[in-house]
Amino acid sequence: MSRSNKASAPLAIWGRLLAMLGLVVLAASCTNTVSDIGVGLPDVNTDTGAFLIDTLTVRSSTVLRDSVPSSNSSYLYVGQYTDPQVGRLSARSAFRLGLPGGYAPDPTAVFDSITLILKPNSYRYGDTTKTQALVEVHKLSRNTPISTTKYSYTSARLTPLGYDSTHVDSLLNRNHVAPRGRARPSIRTLRLPLDGAFGRQLLALGKAGRLSTQDDLDAYLPGLVITPAAGDEGTIIGLDATATDAAMNLYYHLPTDPTTVITSSFSLVDGARHFFQIRANRSAPGTAIRNLPKTSLGTVSSALTGNQTVIQGALGLQTRLEFPHLTDLRQFGNNLTVTSAVITASVPTATLTPYAPVPPPLSIYYTDASNHPTALYQSGITYTTGISTLTGIEQGTYTWSVIDYCKAVLANTIPNNGLLVASGTPDVPSRVIIGDSRSTLNKLTFRLYFIRVQ
């Protein structure tokens, strides 16, 4: 950055800034041009000072918000995977089934089989080359029915999910054993044969007229729960909860026509209620980031997590960015205008893996002092890659403007509570890790340009 022989006056300003903010500040005197500083600065004149600050303090911390609703999502998840960064993730889902219209099997009907048909999408989080149980099916406990009036949440603390997992016979899979296979991304239909005794009872209740309404079905079968097998390890599978052909199909025939299969379909979409839960074991062997918050709205400084923070939608992990010295800029007077303020967050290459999905888009929220999001600030911030000028290798980053936030704080129209950075897909478990302002190779940068008219 060039300096003129009139630089002595701005030097005094720099001294004040260093004393007030404790910052390393790059300054431009009245002779700085627009191309020297950035976009939108005024033409050079003797009354204007233009400034760049690229070391304004940014405090980073990871925040936990466990009140993430999942009953409003069209997704279900099931499976387990140990992410080397954030621990062992376990996903399970629950759903009601809809009663087929006019379910009144002929009294002579003979049971053939019963199958749960699930519709995986392309989402996979884990190692799809591993063989795993696909998947265990349980009856939802009558003591924990799926609410039809309130949200259900990803957190088991907020939404208890009861089912019998203590006895082998409690599994509804045929022969009480879940089939095993690889969760290839190309799989679009997952057929799970169920226990014959369960199917025969369902048929018998229908023949007896005891399943004539949805309430009758809900009383007998409040819902199904799909889970990974205990100790299983492979991948988390994404499922479409609203697919019209996702259903529990009961197959039977009449003695007078044994070759004609009759199907009664208890569909997920007609059941109209579903949710999923994902939990994490941060103490799993090999987990790199263990000191993440455990209580709702709790925070952990990036200094305790390796100078980085975590953002993970369905698990409620967000990043809070605070700018404690931003208001000190008011010391430059009332005639101060911020012309640009940009944050660039770098993603450590070592945290990327072919087993974890591509980092999600981000949404930024205003926040109060207690980590509650108060309003959306900006959304649709996408992950991009390029060659880092610092390391010379490919680096993933997110970049967004905070100029409106800075202007509002300096104008004293909003409190300087900072911003919450969250996944733009809160019902998806994809995660991203970003460096903080003290990180050596994955530095979070905050570049602020302003002008002061004297």
C-alpha positions in Angstrom: 0.0 0.0 0.0 1.5 3.4 -1.1 2.0 6.3 1.3 2.4 10.0 0.4 4.5 12.6 2.1 1.3 13.6 3.9 1.2 10.4 5.9 2.0 12.1 9.2 -1.6 12.9 10.0 -2.9 9.4 9.5 0.0 8.1 11.6 -1.5 9.8 14.6 -4.8 8.1 13.8 -3.0 4.8 13.7 -1.5 5.4 17.1 -5.0 6.0 18.5 -6.4 2.9 16.8 -3.6 0.7 18.3 -4.1 2.1 21.7 -7.9 1.7 21.6 -8.2 -1.7 19.8 -4.9 -3.4 20.3 -5.0 -4.2 16.5 -2.5 -4.3 13.7 -4.1 -1.9 11.2 -3.2 -1.2 7.6 -3.9 2.4 6.8 -4.1 4.5 3.7 -3.7 8.2 3.7 -5.5 10.8 1.6 -3.5 9.7 -1.5 -4.8 6.1 -1.5 -6.8 5.2 -4.6 -9.9 3.2 -4.9 -7.9 0.3 -6.4 -5.6 0.3 -3.4 -8.4 -0.2 -0.9 -11.5 -1.7 -2.3 -14.8 -1.0 -4.0 -16.9 2.0 -3.2 -14.4 4.4 -1.7 -14.6 8.1 -2.6 -12.2 9.9 -4.9 -9.0 11.2 -3.4 -9.3 14.5 -1.5 -7.6 16.1 1.4 -10.6 15.6 3.7 -10.9 11.8 3.4 -9.1 8.9 5.2 -9.5 5.4 4.0 -8.8 2.4 6.2 -8.5 -1.3 6.1 -8.5 -3.4 9.2 -7.8 -7.1 8.8 -7.0 -8.1 12.3 -10.1 -7.0 14.2 -10.7 -9.6 16.9 -13.2 -12.4 16.1 -14.1 -14.8 18.9 -15.3 -18.2 17.7 -17.2 -20.9 19.7 -19.3 -24.0 19.0 -22.9 -23.8 20.2 -25.3 -26.7 20.8 -29.0 -26.2 20.0 -30.6 -29.6 20.7 -34.2 -28.4 19.9 -33.9 -29.3 16.2 -37.3 -30.5 14.9 -37.3 -33.5 12.6 -41.0 -34.2 12.3 -41.3 -31.4 9.7 -38.7 -33.0 7.5 -39.3 -35.3 4.5 -36.2 -37.3 5.5 -35.6 -40.3 7.7 -32.1 -41.7 8.7 -30.8 -45.0 10.0 -27.4 -46.4 10.5 -24.1 -45.8 12.3 -20.8 -44.3 11.4 -17.7 -43.2 13.4 -16.7 -39.8 12.0 -13.0 -39.4 13.0 -13.6 -35.7 13.7 -16.9 -35.6 15.7 -17.4 -39.2 17.0 -19.7 -42.1 16.6 -23.0 -41.0 15.0 -26.1 -43.2 15.4 -29.3 -42.5 13.5 -32.8 -44.0 14.0 -36.3 -43.1 12.9 -39.9 -43.7 13.8 -43.1 -43.4 11.8 -46.8 -44.2 11.9 -48.4 -46.3 9.2 -51.6 -45.4 7.4 -54.6 -47.8 7.4 -55.4 -49.0 3.9 -58.9 -47.9 2.7 -61.5 -50.5 3.3 -59.1 -52.9 5.1 -61.5 -55.8 5.6 -59.8 -59.0 4.4 -62.1 -61.9 3.5 -62.5 -64.3 6.5 -61.0 -67.1 4.5 -57.9 -65.1 3.5 -54.6 -67.0 3.9 -51.4 -65.2 4.9 -48.4 -65.2 2.6 -45.8 -62.7 3.8 -45.3 -59.1 5.1 -42.6 -56.7 4.0 -41.5 -53.2 4.9 -40.5 -51.2 1.9 -38.3 -48.2 2.4 -37.1 -45.7 -0.2 -33.5 -44.7 0.2 -32.3 -41.5 -1.4 -28.7 -40.9 -2.5 -27.6 -39.5 0.9 -24.9 -41.6 2.6 -22.7 -40.6 5.5 -20.0 -43.3 6.1 -18.3 -46.1 4.4 -20.5 -47.7 1.9 -18.0 -50.5 1.2 -18.7 -52.1 4.6 -21.4 -54.7 5.1 -23.9 -53.8 7.8 -27.4 -54.7 9.0 -30.0 -53.2 6.7 -32.0 -52.5 9.1 -33.5 -53.5 12.4 -37.3 -53.0 12.7 -39.1 -52.6 16.1 -42.5 -51.8 17.4 -42.9 -48.3 18.8 -43.8 -48.5 22.5 -47.4 -47.5 23.3 -45.9 -45.3 26.1 -44.2 -43.1 23.5 -46.6 -42.6 20.6 -45.8 -40.1 17.9 -47.4 -36.8 18.6 -49.9 -35.5 16.0 -50.0 -32.0 17.5 -46.4 -31.2 18.5 -43.0 -31.3 16.9 -40.7 -34.3 17.5 -37.0 -33.5 17.8 -33.7 -35.0 16.9 -32.8 -35.0 20.6 -33.9 -38.0 22.7 -34.0 -35.7 25.6 -36.8 -33.7 24.1 -38.6 -36.6 22.3 -38.3 -39.9 24.1 -38.4 -42.9 21.7 -39.4 -46.1 23.3 -39.1 -49.6 21.8 -38.0 -53.0 23.1 -34.4 -53.6 22.1 -33.5 -56.0 24.9 -34.9 -59.3 23.4 -34.0 -60.8 20.1 -37.7 -61.8 19.7 -38.6 -58.1 19.8 -37.1 -57.6 16.3 -39.9 -57.6 13.7 -37.4 -58.7 11.0 -38.1 -62.2 9.6 -36.4 -64.8 11.8 -35.6 -61.9 14.2 -32.5 -61.1 12.2 -31.9 -58.0 10.0 -30.5 -58.8 6.5 -27.0 -57.6 5.9 -25.5 -55.8 2.9 -23.8 -52.7 1.6 -25.6 -49.4 1.6 -24.7 -48.5 -1.9 -25.8 -45.0 -3.0 -27.5 -46.5 -6.0 -30.0 -48.5 -3.9 -33.4 -46.9 -4.3 -35.6 -49.6 -2.8 -34.9 -51.5 0.5 -37.2 -54.5 1.1 -37.2 -55.8 4.6 -39.1 -59.1 5.1 -40.9 -59.1 8.5 -41.9 -61.7 11.0 -44.6 -64.0 9.9 -46.3 -64.1 13.3 -46.7 -60.4 13.2 -48.2 -60.5 9.7 -50.6 -63.2 10.6 -51.9 -61.3 13.6 -52.3 -58.2 11.5 -54.4 -60.2 9.0 -56.4 -61.8 11.8 -57.3 -58.4 13.3 -58.4 -57.2 9.9 -60.6 -60.3 9.3 -62.2 -59.8 12.8 -63.0 -56.2 12.0 -60.8 -54.8 14.7 -58.8 -52.6 12.4 -61.5 -50.6 10.8 -60.2 -47.1 11.6 -56.9 -45.3 11.9 -57.4 -45.1 15.6 -57.7 -48.9 15.8 -54.4 -49.3 14.0 -52.7 -46.7 16.1 -53.9 -48.5 19.3 -52.5 -51.8 18.1 -49.4 -50.5 16.3 -48.4 -46.9 17.4 -45.6 -47.0 14.8 -42.4 -48.7 13.7 -38.9 -47.8 14.7 -35.9 -48.5 12.4 -32.5 -48.7 14.0 -28.9 -49.8 13.3 -27.8 -53.1 14.8 -26.0 -52.7 18.1 -22.2 -52.5 17.4 -22.8 -52.2 13.7 -20.6 -49.9 11.7 -21.0 -48.7 8.2 -23.0 -45.8 7.0 -26.0 -43.6 7.8 -28.6 -44.0 5.1 -31.0 -41.2 4.0 -34.6 -42.3 3.3 -37.6 -40.6 1.7 -40.4 -40.4 4.3 -43.0 -39.1 1.8 -42.5 -41.6 -1.0 -45.9 -43.0 -2.0 -44.5 -46.5 -2.3 -42.8 -46.5 1.1 -45.1 -48.8 3.0 -45.6 -52.0 5.0 -47.2 -54.4 2.6 -49.2 -57.4 3.8 -49.6 -60.1 1.2 -52.3 -62.8 1.3 -54.6 -64.9 -1.0 -57.9 -66.6 -1.1 -58.1 -70.4 -1.0 -60.3 -70.3 -4.1 -57.7 -68.4 -6.0 -54.2 -69.2 -4.6 -52.3 -67.7 -7.5 -53.7 -64.2 -7.1 -51.8 -62.1 -4.5 -53.8 -59.6 -2.6 -51.9 -56.7 -1.1 -52.9 -54.4 1.7 -50.5 -51.4 1.9 -50.0 -49.6 5.1 -48.1 -46.5 3.8 -45.8 -44.1 5.5 -47.2 -41.1 3.8 -50.8 -42.0 4.9 -49.5 -42.3 8.4 -48.7 -38.6 8.2 -46.3 -38.5 11.1 -42.6 -39.4 11.3 -39.3 -38.2 12.8 -35.7 -39.1 13.2 -33.0 -38.9 15.9 -29.2 -38.7 15.6 -26.9 -38.9 18.6 -23.2 -38.7 18.9 -20.7 -40.4 21.1 -17.9 -37.9 21.4 -15.7 -40.3 23.5 -15.5 -42.9 20.7 -11.8 -44.0 20.2 -10.0 -41.8 17.7 -12.4 -38.9 17.9 -10.4 -35.7 17.1 -12.8 -33.1 18.6 -14.1 -34.2 22.0 -14.8 -31.0 23.9 -18.0 -30.0 22.1 -20.9 -28.6 24.2 -23.2 -31.1 25.9 -26.0 -28.8 27.2 -28.5 -27.0 25.1 -27.3 -23.4 24.2 -24.0 -24.2 25.8 -20.8 -22.9 24.1 -17.2 -24.1 23.9 -14.5 -21.8 22.8 -12.6 -22.7 19.7 -9.4 -22.5 21.8 -10.6 -25.8 23.4 -11.4 -27.5 20.1 -8.1 -27.1 18.2 -8.7 -23.5 17.0 -11.7 -24.6 15.0 -15.5 -24.9 15.4 -18.1 -27.3 14.2 -21.3 -26.8 12.3 -23.6 -29.8 11.9 -27.3 -29.4 11.0 -29.3 -32.3 12.5 -27.1 -32.5 15.6 -27.7 -28.9 16.4 -24.0 -27.7 16.3 -23.5 -24.1 15.2 -20.7 -21.6 15.4 -21.0 -18.2 17.1 -18.8 -15.4 15.9 -18.4 -12.4 18.1 -16.7 -9.0 17.4 -16.0 -7.6 20.8 -14.0 -4.5 19.6 -16.3 -3.5 16.7 -17.9 -0.7 18.7 -14.5 0.8 19.4 -14.5 2.1 15.9 -17.0 4.8 17.1 -14.0 6.5 18.5 -13.2 7.7 15.0 -16.3 9.9 15.1 -19.7 10.1 13.7 -18.6 10.6 10.1 -17.5 7.0 9.6 -18.8 4.8 6.8 -18.2 1.1 6.5 -17.8 0.4 2.8 -17.0 -3.4 2.9 -16.9 -6.0 5.6 -16.2 -9.6 4.6 -15.6 -12.9 6.5 -13.8 -15.8 4.9 -13.9 -19.1 6.8 -11.5 -21.8 5.8 -12.2 -25.5 6.1 -9.2 -27.6 7.2 -8.4 -30.0 4.5 -7.6 -32.8 7.0 -11.3 -32.7 8.1 -12.6 -33.6 4.7 -13.1 -37.3 3.9 -14.8 -39.3 1.1 -17.0 -40.8 3.8 -18.5 -37.5 4.9 -20.9 -35.6 2.5 -19.8 -32.4 0.9 -19.9 -29.5 3.4 -23.4 -28.0 3.5 -24.5 -24.5 2.6 -24.6 -22.1 5.5 -27.2 -19.7 7.0 -26.3 -16.8 9.2 -28.5 -15.6 12.0 -28.6 -12.6 14.4 -28.5 -13.9 18.0 -29.2 -12.7 21.5 -26.7 -13.0 24.3 -28.0 -16.5 25.2 -27.4 -18.1 21.7 -31.0 -17.9 20.6 -31.3 -17.0 16.9 -33.4 -13.9 16.6 -33.7 -13.4 12.8 -32.1 -14.6 9.6 -29.2 -12.4 8.4 -28.1 -14.2 5.3 -28.6 -17.7 3.7 -27.4 -19.7 0.8 -23.6 -19.3 1.5 -22.0 -22.1 -0.5 -18.8 -24.0 0.0 -16.2 -23.3 -2.7 -12.7 -24.5 -3.4 -9.6 -22.8 -4.7 -5.8 -22.6 -4.3 -4.9 -21.0 -0.9 -2.5 -18.1 -1.1 -1.3 -19.1 2.3 -0.5 -22.7 1.7 -0.4 -23.1 -2.1 -2.8 -26.1 -1.9 -6.5 -26.5 -2.6 -8.6 -25.0 0.2 -12.3 -25.0 0.8 -13.8 -21.8 2.1 -17.1 -19.9 2.8 -17.2 -16.1 2.2 -20.0 -13.7 3.2 -20.5 -10.0 3.8 -21.2 -8.7 7.3 -21.4 -5.0 6.2 -25.1 -4.7 7.2 -24.3 -6.1 10.7 -21.4 -3.8 11.2 -23.3 -0.7 10.1 -26.2 -1.6 12.4 -23.9 -2.1 15.4 -22.0 1.1 14.8 -25.3 3.0 14.3 -26.4 1.5 17.7 -29.6 0.1 16.2 -28.7 -3.5 17.2 -26.6 -4.9 20.1 -23.2 -6.3 19.3 -24.1 -9.9 20.1 -22.4 -11.4 17.1 -23.8 -13.9 14.6 -24.7 -17.6 14.6 -23.5 -19.7 11.7 -25.7 -22.7 11.1 -26.1 -25.4 8.5 -28.5 -24.3 5.7 -29.9 -27.8 5.7 -30.8 -28.3 9.4 -32.5 -31.6 8.8 -29.4 -33.1 7.3 -26.5 -34.5 9.4 -23.7 -33.2 7.1 -21.1 -31.3 9.0 -18.3 -28.8 8.3 -15.4 -27.7 10.5 -14.0 -24.2 10.1 -10.8 -22.6 11.5 -10.8 -19.6 13.8 -8.9 -16.4 13.6 -5.9 -17.9 15.5 -5.6 -20.9 13.3 -2.2 -21.0 11.5 -3.2 -22.7 8.2 -7.0 -22.4 8.2 -7.4 -18.8 9.4 -10.8 -17.2 9.6 -10.3 -13.6 8.3 -12.4 -10.5 8.8 -11.5 -7.6 6.5 -13.2 -4.3 7.2 -12.9 -1.2 5.0 -14.1 2.2 6.2 -13.7 5.8 5.5 -13.6 8.8 7.8 -14.6 12.2 6.6 -12.8 14.8 8.7 
